[in-house]
């Protein structure tokens, strides 16, 4: 009993409890404010489609978006034969692309809700201080 009293007098002022409370009075730091969303992409004939099922194929993506205009190209990004969950659809005109977004954004495809938006260009590669880390070092000695 003396050990418990000594331990309790040592721990309790620091916010720890020995079983009488479920939670301590320790407060967590505030969560960082969410970053501002990127601005909407410029309208283009190329659409980015996310939320695709692992079973979605290029042909299935083409058929789903062909209802809204002439699809020139439909490609599902894959890895080891399975969808990575996103893909691209290219329409012949901007009006058809807008109709494709309006018709398919938030709709079901292969049992999954998909999201369609205008695609954004790839960001430029980072310089990494002048050295490319993806290539083997040169044979030049310093």
ABEGO torsion letter per residue (X at the ends): XAAAAAAAAAAAAAGBBAGABABBABBBBBBBBBBBBBBBBBBBABBBBBGBBAABBAAAAAAAAAAAEBBABBBBBBBGGBBAGBBBBBBABAAAAAAAAAAABGBBBGGBBBBBBBBBBBBBBBAGGGBBAABBBBABBX
